[in-house]
């Protein structure tokens, strides 16, 4: 037989709530069915189970059926679906988030909400109206009052969520630039890091700067010129304000001094083998120094800037000197000239010459002199300053202290040369006080004279030979006396010496004839001059008019210039004879033109020549 429905003919359900109803029947149904079901419910035709979640409230007349091979049995089910009560929010009414950090909050409620909502959310957060999840990344800190709700067919339940979005604590990783020079103009500082917010500020030594938010990892700030006016450092931090927030770690900004400016001279001079020193100086407190291109033998102390050492090679060097501080490096070019060693004058340091004769001496010096000089030379000598050769004909006898010099770029070397110029001649007489100064220039430290005749000595401090020649010393005349002057020099004593030809004449005559005589005008007068010590000539001055006195000289007596001397009869004018042999040329002057006369050998007779009141007697 067909099945007979045996299950209840009434049932109830709630919108939104799972519903289940089992069709039952006799006679082993092989299939089931239900028609007129409310939305959300379905029937399993194999098992007869009606299930699902009703979506619409109402009273529904559902026709149930069960079928087997014998046929179909049916019945009516009255199904009442009612609305549920509104949801009641059960999730927390407070929550906290952090700017820049992902946030999530789940709205929960009773009575099977079918949708959710949230209003008043901070920027960066949204609500999923299906699941009730509020999520996102907040961008702005603050305390927010958020209205949250949950709805179902029975209505809407709501609550207030107090949502606090805190600022994070910022961190800094770098700043750019990290330094500047004291006195620089205003500039923009870039700060890099994390957890920056739109209200972040960059602080300079704790004082806020005008800050621009670029992103959560970068800020920029304007640094006024006044902040970098002086050398030093500054602490740069980022501050995020409340709620939350805080101060970041610090970055150090350095305010450097201006780079050094070299102030030491740009030229310097040294000399090979002579210790050299040059100090690099600069403004703005350098902390290190350097020098490149130095000549061999020189080095620089990079801490003090002292260039020192002993140069080994001459030349002109272009040296780059520099001074460095935290602000940079200042450099300059030093033109360094290393001169060769000073010339050293070589021996000999004595030379001899003769008055009127050619003289030559060449200065010899090491280290390639470029010029020479000599001071204190005897008259008649001169130096070629280009070759160092001293030449000429000396004019005056003496011992001369000459200062030689040889010059090159490295300096001037000097030495003392003693030049002895002869001949040296002196005359004395037996019994007559004698004095002779050894003729030496400069500053001799001592003198000497050897081979002096008896009665004469030398003062070795003053160089004066003095005394009275002893009797009989004329017999040994002339004497060859070695005279010398010694000079002290840095390299030792130098002595110049020469031969003095010293003639000692006999003692002068002593008049023995009477000191008085008388005569008569118009009557011939005669008076014989007599004297000791073998006179060779006589003379008388102040004779009365009418008297003639002639100078008779067997050997033609010589004046101080080695010329024979004759005197006129008035005792005032002198005739000079130029050749002391058999022929004499003489020049007579008396208020008129010169006239020449000859006096010839005349077999021992006197030769007279009367002209212009002159009388001349020559005796052989």
C-alpha positions in Angstrom: 0.0 0.0 0.0 1.0 3.7 -0.4 2.9 5.4 2.5 0.9 7.2 5.2 2.5 10.5 6.6 3.0 10.1 10.3 5.1 13.2 11.2 3.7 16.3 12.9 1.5 18.5 10.8 2.7 21.7 12.5 6.2 23.1 13.0 7.9 26.5 13.7 11.2 28.2 12.9 13.0 31.5 13.3 14.4 33.6 10.5 18.1 33.3 10.4 18.1 30.3 12.6 18.8 26.8 11.3 15.7 24.8 10.9 15.2 21.0 10.6 12.0 18.8 10.1 11.9 15.1 9.3 9.1 13.7 7.1 8.1 10.2 8.4 5.7 7.7 6.8 4.6 4.1 6.9 5.1 1.4 4.3 8.8 2.2 3.6 8.7 5.2 1.4 11.4 5.3 -1.2 11.2 9.1 -1.8 9.9 12.2 -0.2 8.9 15.7 -1.2 7.7 19.0 0.2 6.2 21.9 -1.6 5.4 25.4 -0.4 8.6 25.7 1.8 9.7 29.2 2.9 12.8 30.7 1.5 16.0 29.2 2.9 14.5 25.7 3.4 14.9 22.6 1.2 13.9 19.0 1.3 16.1 16.0 0.9 13.9 13.7 -1.3 15.8 10.6 -0.4 15.6 11.0 3.4 12.6 13.3 3.7 14.7 15.9 5.8 13.6 19.5 5.5 16.4 21.8 6.6 18.0 25.2 6.1 17.8 28.7 7.6 14.6 30.5 7.0 14.9 34.0 5.6 11.4 35.3 5.8 8.9 35.2 8.6 5.3 33.9 7.9 3.0 31.0 8.2 3.5 28.5 5.4 1.2 25.6 4.3 3.6 23.0 3.1 2.4 19.8 1.3 4.4 16.8 2.4 4.5 13.5 0.4 6.1 10.1 0.7 6.1 7.6 -2.1 6.8 3.8 -2.6 5.9 1.3 -5.2 2.3 1.2 -4.0 1.8 4.9 -4.5 2.1 8.3 -2.7 0.8 9.4 0.6 0.5 13.1 1.5 -0.3 15.5 4.3 -0.3 19.2 5.1 2.3 20.8 7.3 1.5 24.2 8.8 5.0 25.9 9.2 5.3 29.1 11.2 8.6 31.2 10.7 9.0 34.1 13.1 11.7 36.9 13.2 14.6 36.6 15.8 15.3 39.2 18.5 17.7 42.0 17.4 21.5 41.3 18.0 23.2 42.5 21.2 26.8 43.7 20.8 29.1 41.6 22.9 32.6 42.7 21.7 34.7 45.1 23.8 33.7 48.7 23.8 37.3 50.0 24.0 40.3 49.4 21.7 43.7 50.8 21.0 45.7 51.2 17.9 48.9 52.8 16.7 49.4 55.1 13.8 51.1 53.3 11.0 50.6 49.9 12.6 48.0 47.4 11.2 44.8 47.3 13.3 42.0 44.7 13.6 38.8 44.6 15.7 36.0 42.1 15.5 32.4 43.2 16.2 30.6 40.4 17.9 26.9 40.2 18.8 24.1 37.7 19.8 21.2 36.6 17.7 23.0 35.8 14.5 23.6 39.1 13.0 23.5 39.1 9.2 25.3 42.4 8.8 27.5 44.8 10.7 28.5 48.5 10.5 30.9 51.0 12.2 30.8 54.8 11.8 33.3 57.4 13.1 36.3 55.3 12.3 39.7 57.1 12.2 41.4 57.5 8.8 42.9 54.4 7.5 40.3 52.0 9.1 37.3 50.4 7.4 34.6 47.8 8.5 33.7 44.6 6.7 29.9 44.8 6.9 29.6 41.1 6.3 32.0 39.8 8.9 32.1 42.8 11.3 35.9 43.1 11.2 37.3 46.6 11.5 40.8 46.7 10.0 43.4 48.9 8.3 46.4 51.0 9.3 45.5 54.2 11.2 47.1 57.4 9.9 46.1 59.9 12.6 46.3 59.7 16.3 43.4 60.5 18.5 40.6 59.3 20.7 37.7 58.3 18.4 34.1 57.5 19.4 33.0 54.8 17.0 29.4 53.6 16.6 29.3 49.9 16.0 26.2 47.9 15.1 25.0 44.3 14.2 21.7 43.6 12.4 19.5 40.6 11.7 15.9 40.2 10.6 14.8 41.1 14.0 16.5 44.5 14.0 19.8 46.1 14.8 21.8 46.2 18.0 24.4 48.9 18.5 27.2 50.1 20.9 29.8 52.7 21.3 33.5 51.7 20.8 36.0 54.1 22.2 39.0 53.7 19.9 42.3 55.3 20.9 44.9 55.6 18.1 48.3 56.3 19.6 51.3 57.9 17.8 54.3 55.5 17.7 57.7 56.2 19.2 59.8 57.4 16.2 63.2 56.2 15.4 65.9 57.9 13.3 68.4 56.2 11.1 70.3 59.0 9.3 70.3 62.7 8.5 71.4 64.5 5.4 73.5 66.6 5.4 75.3 65.4 8.6 77.5 68.5 8.8 78.1 72.0 7.5 80.6 74.8 8.0 80.1 77.4 10.7 78.6 80.5 9.2 76.6 78.7 6.5 73.3 79.9 5.3 69.9 78.4 6.1 69.4 74.9 4.7 67.0 72.0 4.6 67.7 68.9 6.7 66.4 65.5 5.7 65.7 63.1 8.5 65.3 59.4 7.7 63.8 56.8 10.1 60.5 55.0 11.0 57.2 55.7 12.7 57.0 59.3 11.5 53.5 60.8 11.6 52.0 63.8 10.0 52.4 65.7 13.3 56.0 64.7 13.9 58.5 67.5 14.5 62.3 67.6 14.1 64.0 69.0 17.2 67.4 70.7 17.1 69.0 70.5 20.5 65.5 70.1 21.9 63.9 73.0 20.0 61.4 72.2 17.2 62.2 73.1 13.6 59.7 73.9 10.9 59.0 70.3 9.8 57.4 68.8 6.7 56.0 65.3 6.7 57.1 63.4 3.6 56.3 59.9 4.6 56.3 57.6 7.6 60.0 57.1 7.0 61.1 60.6 6.1 60.8 64.2 7.3 62.4 67.5 6.2 63.1 70.5 8.4 64.5 74.0 7.8 67.6 74.8 9.8 68.1 78.6 10.3 71.5 80.1 9.7 71.6 81.1 13.4 71.7 77.5 14.4 75.0 76.9 12.6 76.8 80.2 13.3 79.3 78.6 15.6 81.5 75.6 15.5 80.1 72.6 17.5 77.6 69.8 17.4 73.8 69.6 17.6 71.5 66.8 18.6 68.7 66.0 16.1 65.7 64.1 17.3 62.1 63.5 16.1 59.2 64.0 18.5 55.8 62.4 18.0 53.1 64.1 20.1 50.5 62.4 22.3 48.5 60.3 22.4 51.4 57.8 22.6 54.3 59.1 20.7 57.7 60.0 22.3 61.2 61.2 21.3 63.4 59.3 18.9 67.0 58.4 19.3 69.4 61.3 18.4 71.5 61.9 15.4 74.6 64.1 15.7 75.0 67.1 13.4 78.5 68.6 13.2 79.2 72.3 12.6 82.7 72.3 11.3 85.1 75.3 11.2 85.9 76.8 7.8 88.7 74.9 6.0 92.2 76.2 6.9 93.8 79.0 4.9 97.5 78.7 4.5 99.3 81.8 5.9 102.9 80.8 5.9 105.2 82.2 3.2 104.9 80.8 -0.3 108.6 80.8 -0.9 111.5 79.5 1.1 115.2 78.9 0.6 117.5 76.3 1.9 121.0 75.0 1.2 122.4 71.6 0.5 123.9 70.0 3.6 122.5 72.8 5.9 119.7 72.0 8.3 116.4 73.4 7.0 113.2 74.3 8.8 109.9 75.6 7.6 106.6 75.7 9.5 103.3 75.4 7.7 100.8 77.8 9.4 97.1 78.2 8.7 94.0 79.7 10.1 91.0 77.9 11.6 92.9 75.5 13.8 94.2 72.7 11.5 94.3 69.3 13.0 96.8 67.9 10.5 99.2 69.0 7.8 100.9 67.6 4.7 103.5 68.5 2.1 104.1 66.7 -1.2 106.9 67.2 -3.7 109.6 67.8 -1.0 113.3 67.5 -2.1 115.3 64.6 -0.8 116.3 64.9 2.8 113.2 66.8 3.9 110.1 65.5 5.6 106.9 67.0 7.1 105.5 66.4 10.6 101.8 65.9 9.8 100.9 66.8 13.4 102.8 70.1 13.7 103.3 71.1 10.1 107.1 71.4 10.5 109.1 70.7 7.4 112.6 69.8 8.4 115.7 67.9 7.5 118.9 68.4 5.6 118.5 68.8 1.8 120.8 66.8 -0.4 120.1 68.1 -3.9 120.1 71.6 -5.2 117.1 72.8 -7.3 113.8 74.6 -7.3 110.9 72.5 -6.1 107.2 73.1 -6.3 105.8 71.8 -3.0 102.1 71.4 -2.3 101.5 72.2 1.4 98.1 71.6 3.0 96.4 72.0 6.3 93.2 70.1 7.3 90.5 70.4 9.9 87.0 69.0 10.2 85.8 71.6 7.7 88.1 70.5 4.9 91.6 71.1 3.6 93.3 74.3 2.5 96.3 74.0 0.2 98.9 76.3 -1.4 102.1 76.0 -3.5 105.4 76.5 -1.8 108.3 77.4 -4.1 111.3 75.9 -2.3 114.7 76.8 -3.6 117.6 74.6 -2.4 120.9 76.3 -3.1 124.2 74.6 -3.6 126.8 74.6 -0.8 128.7 77.9 -0.2 132.0 78.1 -2.0 135.1 77.3 0.0 138.3 79.2 -1.1 141.3 77.0 -1.5 145.0 77.7 -0.8 147.5 79.3 -1.4 146.7 82.2 0.8 150.0 84.1 0.2 151.3 85.8 -2.9 154.2 88.2 -3.7 154.6 91.0 -6.2 157.0 93.8 -7.2 156.2 97.5 -7.6 155.8 98.2 -11.3 155.8 94.5 -12.4 152.9 92.4 -13.6 151.1 90.5 -10.9 148.6 87.6 -11.2 146.7 85.5 -8.7 143.5 83.5 -9.4 141.0 82.7 -6.6 140.3 79.0 -6.5 137.1 77.9 -4.8 134.8 74.8 -4.7 131.1 74.6 -5.5 131.1 76.5 -8.7 131.2 80.2 -7.8 129.3 82.6 -10.0 131.2 85.7 -8.9 134.3 86.7 -7.0 135.6 89.7 -5.2 138.7 91.0 -3.4 138.9 94.0 -1.0 142.1 95.6 0.4 144.1 95.1 -2.8 147.3 97.0 -3.2 147.1 100.1 -5.5 147.4 99.1 -9.2 145.7 95.7 -8.8 142.1 94.9 -9.7 140.0 91.7 -9.7 137.9 90.3 -12.5 134.7 89.4 -10.6 133.7 87.0 -13.3 136.8 84.8 -13.3 138.3 85.6 -9.9 141.7 86.7 -11.4 143.6 89.5 -9.7 146.0 91.3 -12.1 147.8 94.6 -12.5 151.1 96.3 -11.5 151.4 97.2 -7.8 152.4 100.8 -7.2 153.3 100.8 -3.5 155.4 98.4 -1.5 153.8 96.8 1.5 152.3 93.7 3.1 148.5 93.7 2.3 145.7 91.9 4.0 143.2 91.1 1.2 139.8 89.6 1.8 138.8 87.2 -0.9 135.3 86.1 -1.6 133.6 83.6 -3.9 129.8 83.6 -4.3 127.2 81.3 -5.7 123.4 80.9 -5.0 124.2 79.2 -1.7 126.1 82.1 -0.3 129.6 83.6 -0.1 132.8 82.0 1.1 135.6 84.2 2.3 139.3 83.8 3.0 142.3 86.0 3.8 145.1 86.4 1.2 148.3 88.2 2.2 150.1 89.9 -0.7 153.7 91.1 -0.2 154.7 93.8 -2.6 158.4 94.8 -2.7 161.0 96.2 -2.8 161.3 97.6 0.8 164.1 100.2 1.2 165.2 102.3 4.2 168.3 104.4 5.1 169.8 105.2 8.4 173.0 106.5 9.8 175.4 105.4 12.5 174.6 107.1 15.7 171.4 108.7 14.4 168.0 107.5 15.9 166.2 105.3 13.4 162.5 104.4 13.0 160.8 102.3 10.3 157.2 101.1 10.3 156.7 97.7 8.6 154.1 98.7 6.0 151.2 96.2 6.6 147.5 96.8 6.0 144.6 95.4 7.9 145.0 94.1 11.4 148.2 92.0 11.9 148.3 90.1 15.1 152.1 90.3 15.2 155.2 91.5 13.3 158.8 90.4 13.1 162.2 91.5 11.6 165.3 89.4 11.4 168.8 90.3 10.2 168.7 93.8 11.7 172.0 95.7 12.3 173.2 96.1 15.8 171.4 98.8 17.7 168.0 98.2 16.0 165.1 96.1 17.3 161.5 95.4 16.2 158.3 95.8 18.3 156.4 92.7 17.4 153.1 94.3 18.4 153.4 97.5 16.5 155.7 96.6 13.7 158.1 99.6 14.4 161.8 99.0 13.9 163.7 101.5 16.0 166.9 102.2 17.7 170.3 103.8 16.9 172.6 102.0 14.5 175.8 101.1 16.3 179.2 102.4 15.3 180.7 100.4 12.4 177.3 99.1 11.2 177.8 101.2 8.1 180.6 98.8 7.1 178.0 96.0 6.7 175.6 98.1 4.8 173.3 97.4 3.0 171.5 94.9 5.2 168.9 92.4 3.9 166.3 92.4 6.7 163.4 89.9 6.6 160.3 91.7 7.7 156.9 90.0 8.2 153.4 90.6 9.4 151.1 87.8 10.6 147.3 87.7 10.4 145.0 85.4 12.3 142.2 83.8 10.3 139.6 81.2 10.9 141.8 78.6 9.2 145.0 79.5 11.0 147.7 82.2 10.9 149.0 83.6 7.6 152.3 85.4 7.4 153.4 87.8 4.6 157.1 88.5 4.5 159.6 90.4 2.3 163.2 91.7 2.3 163.9 95.2 3.5 167.2 96.6 2.0 168.5 98.8 4.9 171.4 101.1 4.2 173.3 102.4 7.1 175.4 105.5 6.2 178.4 106.7 8.2 177.8 109.3 11.0 177.1 112.8 9.6 180.0 115.4 9.6 180.6 117.7 12.5 181.8 121.2 11.5 185.2 121.9 13.1 186.1 125.2 11.4 185.7 128.4 13.4 182.3 129.8 13.9 183.4 133.4 13.2 185.2 135.1 10.3 185.8 138.6 9.0 186.3 140.2 5.6 186.5 143.7 3.9 184.3 145.1 1.2 186.1 145.0 -2.1 188.8 142.7 -0.7 189.0 139.0 -1.7 187.8 136.7 1.1 188.4 133.0 1.8 187.1 130.7 4.5 187.6 126.9 4.5 184.8 124.8 5.9 186.3 121.8 7.8 184.4 118.8 9.4 184.9 115.3 10.7 183.7 112.1 9.2 184.9 112.7 5.7 182.4 115.1 4.2 181.7 114.6 0.5 180.1 118.0 -0.1 179.7 121.3 1.6 177.2 124.2 1.5 176.7 127.7 2.9 173.6 129.8 2.9 173.1 133.4 3.8 176.3 134.6 2.2 176.7 138.4 1.7 176.5 139.7 -1.9 179.5 139.1 -4.0 180.2 135.6 -2.6 179.8 132.5 -4.6 179.7 129.0 -3.2 179.6 126.1 -5.3 178.6 122.6 -4.4 181.3 120.3 -5.5 180.5 116.6 -5.6 182.9 114.0 -6.8 180.1 111.5 -7.3 177.3 113.9 -8.0 175.5 113.7 -4.6 171.8 112.4 -4.7 168.6 113.9 -3.4 165.9 111.8 -1.8 164.7 110.7 -5.3 168.2 109.4 -6.2 169.0 112.3 -8.5 172.2 114.5 -8.4 171.5 117.8 -6.8 173.2 121.2 -7.5 172.3 124.5 -6.1 172.4 128.0 -7.7 174.7 130.6 -6.5 171.9 132.4 -4.7 171.3 129.2 -2.7 167.6 128.9 -3.6 167.2 127.2 -6.9 168.1 123.6 -7.6 169.3 121.9 -10.7 168.3 118.2 -11.1 170.6 116.0 -13.1 168.8 113.0 -14.6 171.7 110.6 -15.3 174.5 110.1 -12.7 177.0 109.0 -15.4 179.2 111.0 -17.8 176.4 113.0 -19.5 173.8 115.0 -17.6 170.7 116.6 -18.9 169.2 119.3 -16.7 166.3 121.6 -16.9 166.6 125.1 -15.5 163.6 127.3 -14.8 163.7 130.9 -13.8 160.6 133.0 -14.5 160.6 131.8 -18.1 160.7 128.9 -20.4 162.7 125.8 -19.6 166.1 125.6 -21.1 168.3 122.5 -21.4 172.1 122.5 -20.7 174.6 119.7 -21.0 177.4 119.0 -18.6 180.0 116.7 -20.1 182.9 114.8 -18.6 185.7 117.3 -19.0 188.8 115.6 -17.7 188.2 116.5 -14.1 187.8 120.2 -14.9 184.9 122.3 -13.6 182.4 123.3 -16.3 180.7 126.6 -15.8 177.6 127.9 -17.5 176.3 131.3 -16.8 172.8 132.1 -17.9 170.1 134.0 -16.2 172.2 134.4 -13.0 172.8 130.6 -12.8 176.3 129.2 -12.2 176.7 125.5 -12.5 179.8 123.5 -11.4 180.2 119.9 -12.2 183.2 118.1 -10.7 184.2 114.5 -11.5 
